[in-house]
Structures are given as structure tokens and as C-alpha cells.
Amino acid sequence: MPKMLAQGDVRGPDFICIGAQKGGTRWLFDQLDQHPQFWMPPIKELHYFDREKALAKAAVTLYRRARKGLKAANRWRERKRVRPLKREDILWLKSLFWLGQHPLDFDRYARLFNLRGKRLSGDICPPYAIIPDERAAAIRERFPDTKIIYLARDPVERLWSQHCMLVRKGYLPDATDLASVKSFVTDGTGMAHSSISKVVRRWRLRPSDDRFAFYFFDDLEKDAVGFRREVLRFLEADEHPSPAGVPADFNRKEKLAKIVMPDPVRDYLVPLFADEIRASADIFGGAAIGWQKKYDL
């Protein structure tokens, strides 16, 4: 067992961002990664609680790159506009890989954040949104002081964005093919990730839960500076300044080609999410009311 997991502080992350997938979580990681009051893990998504094999893959890939040569790895990371690795990050990656091969252990997971020192740190991983209810409850019970962040997005647009991402990565065929979208809805995780009210019921302890923050992706698109201010205020961090080279409106995905949703796909998806959109408008208000009007629901 790696030494860093066997001893030391076990208070765990200051916050966990549970998504939504395609809801701005990469933006959040980029904003905090180089913020002087935060120590963020060297990879964005730990995948510890959803038990995905991607946990080991991402850690091992970066670990091997760093072991080949730290300077070369950091030149690569500089081009990617993420913070440079330090020697202790290499041990951290090895520890995460080891941890992912064993059953859930909250104390050892907590020690993954010990490198923060007096800074803030957290775990940003969208698949946590749809883990089993009992696991989410266990996390909230074990880490009562940990803040939970949820970035909600229009269920139709979110699923479409997720589908297009998987097409770009080669996991799915032509994005505009209705049959492909239907297959993704039936066999994939798209419906679960777009079920906003269910995610909130799973993770929020009560409507007045002051350690649970709900934000709309729409507000990030409209006012990134104000959105960043609100998130940092919730995390009790300094609102200024934006990290050098990473302004509040930084979007590393802005150059990706956008695929317009075909009308047949829209006509298929809107009825699927009609009840969820109405529920979100009723429960959360804000941008969700705009979704309801947009789809004439």
C-alpha cells in the first residue's frame, strides 16, 4: 500500500462536483487548477466512486508520461494549459492507481487530498451524479463538511452534447442518425445524466442543504465572470484574480465543430424529457423556466 494512503489527515475533499456531464465541469476544473488557493489533482476525473476503469487508465497514462521525463511532461501540460506536475504528483498518481484496484475505502480516498496543505481541494467527476443512491448517501454521511456542486444543463441539449462527444471519439456512428441517438438513449447513460431532479434528490440532503450548490450551465454561458464569482464564494475562496492565462470565459472546447441537432432528433428527445423539464422549472426555476418556454411545454 502506498505510504501516502496509510497515514495522515483523513478529512477528505473540501468539495465534490458531481456534474452534470457536458455541463461545464471542465471549465470549473480549469478555473480552479491554477487558482492560488486551490490544489487540484493532476487529472480532472478520479472516477473513484463510480468505479470506472478510466480511473486507472488516466492515472497510469499520466504516470508513465511523467516517469519518462518530468520536464517533457510539463511542457506538454503547459501546452494544454494545466498546472505543472511536481515530484509528489507522481506518487499521487501511483496511489490513485493502487486505490482503484481495491474496494471502496473512504479514509484512503480522503488522504488523496493531503497534498493541498492549507489550500482547498476537490474531486470533479460527472459520473458521480448517477451512482447508486446508497453510495451517495454514504459519501454525504462520511464527509458531512464536504460541499457538493451540481451544474445543471437543459436535458435535451445535454444529451445531444454527450452523444456528439461520443461520436467525435469514435464510440458511436454518425451523430445525426436518429437510430444512433435512439440506441444511445436506450443503452447508454444519457437519460440518467439528464434526469436533473433525480440527481438532486440523490445528493441533496434537504431543500435547505447549505452544503449543496445548484447552478445552471446557461448562467455560465451568459456571464462567466459572475458565475465564477458565485462558485468561488460558495467554496469560500478569493474571487480574484482569474488564473493567469485562464480567464473566466476560457473554453478549451470552443474550437470543436458544433453539430446542429436535426429536427427528427429534437422531435424525438423533447417528449422524452418533457416531464423532467417541467419538474425542473417548477422546482428550480431560473433557466429551467426558459427551457420549458423554448420547447413550448
C-alpha positions in Angstrom: 0.0 0.0 0.0 1.4 3.5 -0.9 2.6 5.3 2.1 0.6 8.5 1.4 -2.6 6.4 1.8 -1.6 4.8 5.1 -1.3 7.8 7.3 -2.1 11.5 7.8 -5.2 13.7 7.7 -8.4 12.0 6.7 -10.8 15.0 6.4 -11.2 14.4 2.6 -12.1 16.8 -0.2 -13.4 20.3 0.5 -15.9 19.8 -2.3 -17.1 17.2 -4.8 -18.5 18.3 -8.2 -21.0 15.7 -9.4 -21.5 17.1 -12.9 -23.5 17.3 -14.9 -21.7 15.7 -17.8 -21.3 18.3 -20.6 -22.5 20.9 -18.0 -19.3 22.9 -17.5 -17.2 20.7 -15.3 -14.1 21.1 -17.4 -14.5 24.8 -17.2 -14.7 24.5 -13.4 -11.5 22.4 -13.3 -9.6 24.8 -15.4 -10.7 27.8 -13.2 -9.5 26.1 -10.0 -6.5 24.2 -11.3 -4.2 27.3 -11.3 -6.0 29.3 -8.7 -3.5 30.0 -5.9 -5.9 29.0 -3.2 -6.5 25.5 -4.6 -4.6 22.3 -5.1 -6.4 20.2 -7.7 -5.5 16.6 -8.6 -3.2 16.2 -11.6 -6.1 14.6 -13.5 -9.6 16.0 -13.7 -11.7 12.9 -13.0 -10.8 10.4 -10.3 -13.7 8.1 -11.0 -13.3 6.6 -7.5 -16.9 6.3 -6.5 -18.3 5.2 -9.9 -15.6 2.5 -10.1 -14.8 3.1 -13.8 -11.7 1.6 -15.3 -10.9 5.0 -16.6 -9.6 5.8 -13.2 -6.7 3.5 -13.6 -6.2 4.4 -17.3 -5.9 8.1 -16.8 -3.6 7.8 -13.8 -1.3 5.3 -15.5 -1.1 7.2 -18.7 0.0 10.4 -17.0 2.2 8.5 -14.5 4.1 6.9 -17.4 4.5 10.2 -19.2 5.9 11.8 -16.1 8.2 8.9 -15.3 9.6 9.2 -18.8 10.6 12.8 -18.1 9.0 15.4 -15.9 10.2 18.3 -17.9 8.8 16.9 -21.1 5.6 16.1 -19.4 5.3 19.6 -18.1 5.9 21.1 -21.5 3.0 19.0 -22.7 0.9 20.2 -19.8 1.8 23.8 -20.4 0.5 23.5 -24.0 -2.7 22.0 -22.5 -2.8 25.0 -20.1 -2.9 22.9 -16.9 -0.6 23.3 -13.9 2.8 21.6 -14.0 3.4 18.3 -12.2 5.7 18.1 -9.1 7.5 15.1 -7.9 4.8 14.4 -5.3 2.2 14.2 -8.1 3.9 11.2 -9.5 3.5 9.4 -6.2 -0.1 10.6 -6.1 -0.9 9.1 -9.5 0.6 5.8 -8.3 -1.5 5.9 -5.2 -4.7 6.6 -7.1 -4.0 3.7 -9.5 -3.4 1.4 -6.4 -6.6 2.7 -4.7 -8.7 2.0 -7.8 -7.8 -1.7 -7.7 -9.2 -2.2 -4.2 -12.7 -1.9 -2.6 -14.0 1.5 -1.5 -12.1 2.9 1.4 -13.2 6.4 2.5 -10.2 7.1 4.7 -7.6 6.2 2.0 -9.7 8.2 -0.6 -9.6 11.2 1.9 -5.8 11.1 2.1 -5.6 11.6 -1.7 -6.2 15.3 -0.9 -3.5 15.7 1.7 -1.1 17.4 -0.8 -3.3 20.5 -0.6 -1.7 21.7 2.6 -3.7 24.7 3.7 -5.3 25.2 0.3 -8.7 23.9 -0.9 -9.1 20.8 -3.0 -11.8 18.7 -4.5 -12.9 15.9 -6.8 -14.7 16.9 -10.1 -16.3 13.8 -11.7 -19.6 14.0 -13.6 -20.4 10.2 -13.4 -20.8 10.6 -9.6 -24.2 12.2 -10.4 -25.7 8.8 -11.2 -24.0 6.5 -8.7 -26.4 4.4 -6.6 -28.4 6.3 -4.0 -26.9 4.4 -1.1 -23.4 5.3 -2.2 -24.2 9.0 -2.5 -25.8 8.9 1.0 -22.7 7.2 2.4 -20.4 9.9 0.9 -22.5 12.7 2.4 -22.5 10.9 5.8 -18.8 10.2 5.8 -17.9 13.7 4.6 -20.5 16.0 6.2 -18.4 19.1 5.7 -17.7 18.5 2.0 -19.6 20.8 -0.3 -21.4 19.4 -3.3 -21.6 21.3 -6.6 -24.0 20.4 -9.4 -24.0 22.2 -12.8 -27.4 21.5 -14.5 -28.0 21.8 -18.2 -31.0 21.7 -20.5 -31.7 17.9 -20.6 -32.2 17.8 -24.4 -29.1 19.9 -25.2 -27.0 18.0 -22.6 -27.8 14.6 -24.0 -27.2 15.8 -27.5 -23.8 17.2 -26.5 -22.9 13.9 -24.8 -23.9 12.0 -27.9 -21.8 14.2 -30.2 -18.8 13.8 -27.9 -19.0 10.1 -28.1 -19.3 10.3 -31.9 -16.2 12.5 -32.1 -14.3 9.9 -30.0 -15.4 7.1 -32.4 -17.6 5.3 -29.9 -20.8 5.9 -31.8 -21.7 6.3 -35.6 -23.0 9.4 -37.3 -24.4 11.9 -34.8 -27.3 13.0 -37.0 -28.5 9.4 -37.4 -31.8 9.1 -35.4 -31.3 5.4 -34.9 -27.9 6.0 -33.3 -29.5 8.5 -30.9 -32.3 6.1 -30.0 -29.7 3.4 -29.3 -27.7 5.7 -27.1 -30.9 6.7 -25.2 -31.8 3.0 -24.7 -28.4 1.6 -23.9 -26.3 4.5 -22.7 -26.3 6.8 -19.7 -27.8 9.8 -21.4 -31.2 9.6 -19.8 -29.8 9.2 -16.3 -27.3 12.2 -16.7 -30.2 14.4 -17.9 -32.5 13.5 -15.0 -31.8 16.6 -13.0 -34.5 16.2 -10.3 -33.4 12.6 -9.6 -29.8 13.7 -9.3 -30.7 16.4 -6.8 -32.8 14.0 -4.8 -29.9 11.6 -4.7 -27.4 14.1 -3.5 -29.1 17.0 -1.7 -29.9 16.2 1.9 -32.8 18.7 2.1 -34.0 21.8 0.2 -32.2 24.0 2.7 -28.9 22.0 2.4 -26.3 24.8 2.6 -23.5 22.5 1.5 -25.2 21.7 -1.8 -24.9 24.3 -4.6 -27.1 24.1 -7.7 -26.0 26.1 -10.8 -27.3 26.4 -14.4 -24.9 26.0 -17.3 -27.0 28.7 -19.0 -25.7 31.2 -16.5 -22.1 30.2 -17.2 -22.7 30.9 -20.9 -24.3 34.3 -20.2 -21.9 35.6 -17.6 -18.7 33.6 -17.0 -17.2 36.3 -14.7 -20.3 36.4 -12.4 -20.7 32.6 -12.5 -17.0 32.2 -11.4 -17.6 34.7 -8.6 -20.6 32.8 -7.3 -18.8 29.4 -7.3 -15.8 30.8 -5.6 -18.0 32.5 -3.0 -19.7 29.1 -2.3 -16.3 27.5 -1.9 -15.2 30.3 0.4 -12.3 31.3 -1.8 -11.0 34.6 -3.1 -13.0 35.9 -6.0 -9.9 37.5 -7.6 -7.9 37.2 -9.7 -8.6 34.8 -12.6 -5.7 32.4 -13.0 -3.0 33.7 -15.3 -3.7 32.6 -18.9 -7.1 31.2 -17.9 -9.7 33.9 -18.0 -13.2 33.3 -16.6 -14.6 32.8 -20.2 -11.8 30.3 -21.1 -13.3 27.4 -23.0 -10.8 24.8 -24.2 -13.5 23.2 -26.3 -14.6 26.3 -28.3 -12.8 25.2 -31.5 -14.6 21.8 -31.6 -17.0 21.7 -34.5 -20.6 22.0 -33.4 -23.1 19.6 -34.9 -26.6 21.1 -35.3 -29.3 18.9 -33.9 -31.6 17.7 -36.7 -35.3 18.2 -36.3 -36.2 14.5 -36.2 -33.7 14.1 -33.2 -35.2 17.1 -31.5 -38.7 15.8 -32.1 -37.7 12.5 -30.5 -35.9 14.0 -27.5 -38.2 16.7 -26.4 -41.1 14.4 -25.4 -38.7 12.1 -23.6 -37.6 14.9 -21.3 -40.9 16.9 -21.2 -41.7 15.8 -17.6 -38.2 16.4 -16.4 -38.1 19.9 -17.9 -41.5 20.8 -16.3 -40.3 19.4 -13.0 -37.1 21.4 -13.2 -38.9 24.6 -14.0 -41.2 24.0 -11.0 -38.5 23.0 -8.5 -35.5 25.1 -9.6 -37.0 27.9 -11.6 -34.3 30.1 -13.3 -33.1 28.9 -16.6 -35.3 25.8 -16.4 -38.3 28.1 -17.0 -36.6 29.1 -20.2 -36.2 25.5 -21.3 -40.0 25.0 -20.8 -40.8 28.0 -22.9 -38.3 27.1 -25.6 -39.9 23.7 -26.1 -43.4 25.0 -25.7 -44.1 22.7 -22.7 
